[in-house]
Amino acid sequence: MRSKPADLDESLLTSALEAWGIEAAGPAYAPVGFGDHHWIATGADGRRWFLTAATLPAEPDERGSRAAFRELGRALETAAALSATLGFVVAPVPDLDGGALLRPLAPRYALSVFPFIDGVTGDFGDEPSDQERAQVIDLLAELHATPPPPSAPLRPLEPAGRAALERALAETSRPWTGGPYAERARALLARHAGALRARLRDFDRGSRDLGPLVLTHGEPHPGNLLRHRGRCLLVDWDTVGLAVPERDLWLVARTPEDLARYAAATGRTPDPAALALYRLRWSLDDVAGYVAWFRAPHGHTRDAELSWQFLTGAVDDLADGVASAL
C-alpha cells in the first residue's frame, strides 16, 4: 500500500519483532504492493528484514478475522515447507517463541517477517518478455509437480467475493456512505449491473470439473516476481493452494508457445476454457474487493485513488465481455 495504515501504531512493530529476536528501532515504511502494508527493519546487527502487516477483515464478532488469520497462517506454513526444496520460494521466518510464522499485531492486522532480498520487482500490469515468461512457466511447472504439504489449503473455483458482489448489486438503489468514493462506486455498479450479472451467469455456465488439482501460487504476476542475482524468485504466497494449473497460467501465458512449453514440461496441456474462466474469476473478485473497500469506511488517500482506477478498469473489462472465450 502507498499510505501507512492510520489505525496501526508503528511502535507495535518494534515490540512484536522481539519475538523474532530482532532489535530494530523505527522500521521504515515501504510503499510497495497493494492490499497489505510493509516496512523494512534494520536489526542491531545490521541485518535487514521485510515486514508484512496483513490486513484482516473487520468483523463485529471477530470470527471473520480469526478465520482469515488461520487461512493466512496455513498459506505461510505451506510456503515455508516449499522453501526447503524449491529455491525460488521466498518464505517467512519463524519466530523464536514457538516457531510461529504469523503473529497478531492489532485487531485488524497480522505480522510476518521475511529476510530482506535486494532485488528488482515489476508491477501487476507489466508485460514480460518471451524469455521472462519462459522462466516463470518453468518455475510454475516445477511448483505444480511438487507434492503439496499437509498445510496446503484448497482454493475453490467459486469467486471468493461473489456473495459480497451480489449483495452490492442488490443494494444499489439506496445510498452508500463509506466515504468519498462510496456513491461513485454505487453509481458505477448500478450503471453496469446488467453486464456484471451476465458475467456471473457466464461464470456459472463455464464452471465444471477442471481436472486434477496441483499446488498453485495463485498470483504469479510480475509484481510478485523478484529478480535477484540472475535468478527469478516468487514472493507473496498468501494465496498458495490446491487448484488446477490454469489458476496460475492465465496470468503468465500469452502465446501458444507458452502453453506448449508448459505442456512439454508437465505432460498436461492447458485448457483454454479454464484459462478464460480463471481470468473471469479474477475480474469478478477484483470488482468485489474494491466495492467492499468503498462500502466500508475510507478516506481520500492515494490508495483509495488507485483502488478507484482499478475498480473502473475491472468493471470496464467485464462490461466489454471478458468472458467471451467461454
ROPANU-478997 format. One record per residue (C-alpha): residue number from 1; x, y, z. Coordinates in Angstrom, 1 decimal, padded with zeros to 4 digits. Last residue first. Example, Ala and Ser with C-alpha at 12.3 -4.5 7.8 and 13.67 -1.06 7.14 Angstrom:
REC seq     xx     yy     zz
REC   2  013.7 -001.1  007.1
REC   1  012.3 -004.5  007.8
END
This chain:
REC seq     xx     yy     zz
REC 326 -016.3 -019.1 -022.6
REC 325 -014.0 -017.0 -024.8
REC 324 -016.4 -014.1 -024.5
REC 323 -015.9 -013.9 -020.7
REC 322 -014.0 -010.5 -020.8
REC 321 -017.2 -009.1 -022.3
REC 320 -016.7 -005.4 -022.6
REC 319 -018.7 -004.9 -019.4
REC 318 -016.3 -007.2 -017.6
REC 317 -013.2 -005.2 -018.7
REC 316 -015.0 -001.9 -018.0
REC 315 -015.8 -003.1 -014.5
REC 314 -012.1 -004.1 -013.9
REC 313 -010.8 -000.8 -015.1
REC 312 -013.3  001.2 -013.0
REC 311 -012.3 -000.8 -010.0
REC 310 -008.6 -000.5 -010.6
REC 309 -008.8  003.3 -011.0
REC 308 -010.9  003.6 -007.9
REC 307 -008.5  001.4 -006.0
REC 306 -005.7  003.7 -007.1
REC 305 -007.5  006.8 -005.7
REC 304 -008.3  005.0 -002.5
REC 303 -004.6  004.0 -002.1
REC 302 -003.6  007.7 -002.7
REC 301 -006.0  008.7  000.1
REC 300 -009.4  010.3  000.2
REC 299 -010.7  008.4  003.2
REC 298 -012.4  005.0  003.8
REC 297 -015.2  003.5  005.9
REC 296 -016.5  000.3  004.2
REC 295 -018.7  000.4  001.0
REC 294 -015.6  001.7 -000.9
REC 293 -013.4 -001.2  000.1
REC 292 -016.2 -003.8 -000.4
REC 291 -016.5 -002.4 -004.0
REC 290 -012.8 -002.8 -004.5
REC 289 -012.9 -006.5 -003.4
REC 288 -016.0 -007.4 -005.3
REC 287 -014.7 -005.8 -008.5
REC 286 -011.4 -007.6 -008.2
REC 285 -013.1 -010.9 -007.4
REC 284 -015.1 -010.7 -010.6
REC 283 -012.0 -009.8 -012.6
REC 282 -010.1 -012.7 -011.2
REC 281 -012.9 -015.2 -011.8
REC 280 -013.1 -014.0 -015.4
REC 279 -009.4 -014.7 -016.0
REC 278 -009.9 -018.0 -014.2
REC 277 -012.7 -019.0 -016.6
REC 276 -010.7 -017.9 -019.7
REC 275 -007.8 -020.2 -018.6
REC 274 -010.2 -023.0 -018.0
REC 273 -011.7 -022.6 -021.5
REC 272 -008.2 -022.7 -023.0
REC 271 -007.4 -026.0 -021.2
REC 270 -003.6 -026.3 -020.5
REC 269 -002.0 -029.5 -021.9
REC 268 -000.5 -031.7 -019.2
REC 267  002.7 -033.6 -019.8
REC 266  004.5 -031.4 -017.3
REC 265  007.5 -029.8 -019.0
REC 264  006.3 -030.2 -022.6
REC 263  002.8 -029.0 -021.7
REC 262  004.3 -025.9 -020.0
REC 261  006.4 -025.1 -023.1
REC 260  003.3 -025.7 -025.4
REC 259  001.3 -023.2 -023.3
REC 258  004.0 -020.5 -023.7
REC 257  004.4 -021.3 -027.5
REC 256  000.6 -020.9 -027.9
REC 255  001.1 -017.3 -026.7
REC 254  000.4 -015.2 -023.7
REC 253  000.9 -017.5 -020.7
REC 252  001.6 -015.8 -017.4
REC 251 -001.6 -014.7 -015.6
REC 250 -003.7 -017.5 -017.2
REC 249 -001.1 -020.0 -016.1
REC 248 -001.6 -019.7 -012.4
REC 247 -005.2 -020.7 -011.9
REC 246 -004.8 -022.7 -015.2
REC 245 -002.8 -025.3 -013.2
REC 244 -005.9 -026.6 -011.4
REC 243 -006.3 -025.8 -007.7
REC 242 -004.7 -026.5 -004.4
REC 241 -003.2 -023.6 -002.5
REC 240 -001.0 -020.6 -002.4
REC 239 -003.0 -017.3 -001.8
REC 238 -000.7 -015.6  000.7
REC 237  002.5 -016.8 -001.2
REC 236  003.7 -013.3 -001.8
REC 235  007.1 -013.7 -003.4
REC 234  008.4 -015.8 -006.3
REC 233  012.1 -015.7 -007.2
REC 232  013.8 -015.3 -010.6
REC 231  017.5 -015.7 -010.5
REC 230  020.3 -013.6 -012.1
REC 229  021.5 -012.2 -008.8
REC 228  018.0 -011.4 -007.6
REC 227  014.9 -010.8 -009.7
REC 226  011.8 -010.7 -007.6
REC 225  008.4 -011.7 -009.2
REC 224  005.3 -010.9 -007.3
REC 223  004.5 -007.7 -009.2
REC 222  005.2 -009.5 -012.5
REC 221  002.2 -011.8 -012.0
REC 220  002.4 -015.2 -010.3
REC 219 -000.8 -014.7 -008.2
REC 218 -002.3 -018.0 -007.2
REC 217  000.8 -019.9 -006.3
REC 216 -000.6 -023.3 -007.3
REC 215 -000.2 -026.8 -005.9
REC 214 -001.9 -029.2 -008.2
REC 213 -005.5 -030.4 -008.7
REC 212 -006.7 -033.0 -011.2
REC 211 -009.3 -031.9 -013.7
REC 210 -011.5 -028.9 -014.5
REC 209 -014.8 -030.3 -013.1
REC 208 -017.2 -027.6 -014.3
REC 207 -017.8 -023.9 -014.3
REC 206 -018.3 -022.3 -017.7
REC 205 -022.0 -021.8 -017.4
REC 204 -021.7 -020.4 -013.9
REC 203 -019.0 -018.0 -015.0
REC 202 -021.1 -016.8 -017.9
REC 201 -024.0 -016.2 -015.4
REC 200 -021.7 -014.1 -013.2
REC 199 -020.7 -012.2 -016.4
REC 198 -024.3 -011.5 -017.2
REC 197 -024.9 -010.2 -013.6
REC 196 -022.0 -007.8 -014.2
REC 195 -023.3 -006.7 -017.6
REC 194 -026.8 -005.9 -016.1
REC 193 -025.4 -004.1 -013.1
REC 192 -023.2 -001.8 -015.2
REC 191 -024.8  001.5 -014.4
REC 190 -025.8  000.5 -010.9
REC 189 -022.3 -000.7 -010.2
REC 188 -020.8  002.6 -011.3
REC 187 -023.4  004.6 -009.4
REC 186 -022.6  002.7 -006.2
REC 185 -018.9  003.1 -006.7
REC 184 -019.3  006.9 -007.2
REC 183 -021.5  006.9 -004.1
REC 182 -018.9  005.2 -001.9
REC 181 -015.8  007.1 -003.3
REC 180 -015.7  009.9 -000.7
REC 179 -016.5  007.6  002.3
REC 178 -018.4  004.5  003.4
REC 177 -021.9  006.0  002.9
REC 176 -023.6  004.0  000.2
REC 175 -027.1  005.4 -000.7
REC 174 -030.0  003.2 -001.7
REC 173 -030.9  001.6 -005.0
REC 172 -027.5  000.0 -005.5
REC 171 -028.3 -002.6 -002.8
REC 170 -028.9 -005.7 -004.9
REC 169 -025.6 -005.3 -006.8
REC 168 -023.8 -004.8 -003.5
REC 167 -025.3 -008.0 -002.1
REC 166 -024.3 -009.9 -005.3
REC 165 -020.7 -008.6 -005.0
REC 164 -020.5 -009.6 -001.3
REC 163 -021.7 -013.1 -002.2
REC 162 -019.2 -013.4 -005.0
REC 161 -016.2 -012.3 -003.1
REC 160 -014.3 -015.6 -003.0
REC 159 -015.0 -016.3 -006.7
REC 158 -016.0 -020.0 -007.0
REC 157 -013.1 -022.1 -008.2
REC 156 -012.2 -023.3 -004.7
REC 155 -008.7 -022.9 -003.4
REC 154 -007.9 -025.9 -001.1
REC 153 -005.4 -025.1  001.6
REC 152 -001.8 -026.5  001.6
REC 151 -000.9 -027.4  005.3
REC 150 -000.5 -031.1  004.5
REC 149  002.4 -030.3  002.1
REC 148  001.6 -030.5 -001.6
REC 147  003.7 -032.9 -003.7
REC 146  005.7 -030.7 -006.2
REC 145  004.8 -031.1 -009.9
REC 144  002.8 -027.8 -009.9
REC 143  005.8 -026.0 -008.4
REC 142  008.2 -027.3 -011.0
REC 141  005.9 -026.4 -013.9
REC 140  005.3 -023.0 -012.3
REC 139  009.0 -022.3 -012.2
REC 138  009.4 -023.3 -015.8
REC 137  006.4 -021.0 -016.7
REC 136  008.1 -018.2 -014.9
REC 135  011.3 -018.5 -016.8
REC 134  009.5 -018.9 -020.2
REC 133  007.5 -015.7 -019.4
REC 132  010.8 -013.8 -018.8
REC 131  012.3 -015.1 -022.1
REC 130  009.2 -014.1 -024.1
REC 129  009.3 -010.6 -022.4
REC 128  007.1 -009.6 -019.5
REC 127  004.2 -007.2 -019.9
REC 126  003.9 -005.2 -016.8
REC 125  000.3 -004.6 -015.4
REC 124  001.0 -006.1 -012.0
REC 123  004.2 -004.2 -011.4
REC 122  007.8 -005.5 -011.6
REC 121  010.3 -006.4 -008.9
REC 120  014.1 -005.9 -008.6
REC 119  016.2 -007.4 -005.9
REC 118  017.8 -006.7 -002.5
REC 117  016.3 -009.6 -000.5
REC 116  015.2 -008.7  003.0
REC 115  014.5 -011.9  005.0
REC 114  010.9 -012.1  005.8
REC 113  008.8 -011.4  008.9
REC 112  005.0 -011.9  009.3
REC 111  002.6 -009.7  011.2
REC 110 -001.2 -009.9  011.5
REC 109 -003.5 -006.9  011.4
REC 108 -007.1 -006.0  012.2
REC 107 -007.3 -006.3  016.0
REC 106 -003.5 -005.5  016.3
REC 105 -000.3 -007.3  015.6
REC 104 -001.4 -010.9  015.7
REC 103  001.5 -013.2  014.9
REC 102  002.4 -015.2  011.8
REC 101  005.2 -017.6  011.1
REC 100  005.2 -019.1  014.6
REC  99  008.3 -021.1  015.7
REC  98  007.3 -021.5  019.3
REC  97  008.8 -018.3  020.7
REC  96  011.8 -017.8  018.4
REC  95  009.7 -016.5  015.5
REC  94  009.7 -018.4  012.2
REC  93  011.0 -016.8  009.0
REC  92  008.7 -016.0  006.1
REC  91  009.1 -017.7  002.7
REC  90  010.6 -016.6 -000.6
REC  89  010.2 -019.6 -002.8
REC  88  012.6 -019.8 -005.8
REC  87  014.9 -022.4 -004.2
REC  86  012.2 -025.1 -004.1
REC  85  013.0 -027.9 -001.6
REC  84  013.0 -026.3  001.9
REC  83  011.2 -023.3  000.6
REC  82  008.1 -025.5  000.0
REC  81  007.6 -026.1  003.7
REC  80  007.8 -022.4  004.5
REC  79  005.4 -021.5  001.7
REC  78  002.9 -024.1  003.0
REC  77  003.2 -022.7  006.6
REC  76  002.6 -019.2  005.1
REC  75 -000.6 -020.4  003.4
REC  74 -001.8 -022.2  006.6
REC  73 -001.2 -019.0  008.6
REC  72 -003.2 -017.0  006.1
REC  71 -006.1 -019.3  006.5
REC  70 -005.9 -019.2  010.3
REC  69 -005.7 -015.4  010.3
REC  68 -008.6 -015.1  007.9
REC  67 -010.8 -017.4  010.1
REC  66 -009.9 -015.3  013.2
REC  65 -010.7 -012.1  011.4
REC  64 -014.0 -013.3  010.1
REC  63 -015.0 -014.6  013.5
REC  62 -014.1 -011.2  015.1
REC  61 -017.7 -010.6  016.3
REC  60 -018.1 -007.2  014.7
REC  59 -016.0 -008.3  011.7
REC  58 -013.2 -006.2  010.1
REC  57 -011.4 -008.3  007.6
REC  56 -007.7 -008.9  008.2
REC  55 -005.0 -006.6  006.7
REC  54 -001.6 -008.3  006.5
REC  53  001.3 -006.5  008.2
REC  52  004.3 -007.5  006.2
REC  51  007.9 -006.9  007.4
REC  50  011.0 -007.2  005.3
REC  49  014.1 -007.6  007.4
REC  48  017.6 -006.0  007.2
REC  47  020.7 -007.3  009.0
REC  46  022.9 -004.6  010.6
REC  45  023.5 -006.5  013.9
REC  44  021.1 -004.2  015.8
REC  43  018.4 -005.1  013.3
REC  42  017.3 -003.0  010.3
REC  41  013.6 -003.0  009.6
REC  40  011.9 -002.5  006.3
REC  39  008.2 -002.0  006.4
REC  38  005.1 -003.3  004.5
REC  37  001.4 -002.9  004.5
REC  36 -001.0 -005.3  002.8
REC  35 -003.5 -004.9  000.0
REC  34 -001.3 -003.5 -002.7
REC  33  002.4 -003.8 -003.2
REC  32  005.1 -001.2 -002.2
REC  31  005.1  001.9 -000.1
REC  30  007.9  000.7  002.3
REC  29  007.6  002.2  005.8
REC  28  010.9  002.4  007.6
REC  27  011.2  000.5  010.9
REC  26  011.9  002.8  013.8
REC  25  014.2  001.0  016.2
REC  24  015.1 -002.7  015.5
REC  23  016.1 -005.4  017.9
REC  22  015.2 -008.7  016.3
REC  21  014.9 -011.8  018.4
REC  20  011.9 -012.9  016.4
REC  19  009.6 -012.4  019.3
REC  18  011.3 -009.1  019.9
REC  17  009.9 -008.1  016.5
REC  16  006.5 -007.5  018.1
REC  15  007.8 -004.7  020.3
REC  14  009.2 -002.8  017.3
REC  13  006.1 -003.4  015.2
REC  12  003.8 -002.2  017.9
REC  11  005.5  001.1  017.9
REC  10  004.0  001.6  014.4
REC   9  000.6  002.2  016.0
REC   8 -001.9  000.8  013.4
REC   7 -005.2  002.6  012.7
REC   6 -003.9  005.1  010.1
REC   5 -002.4  002.4  008.0
REC   4  000.6  003.9  006.2
REC   3  000.0  005.0  002.6
REC   2  001.1  003.5 -000.7
REC   1  000.0  000.0  000.0
END
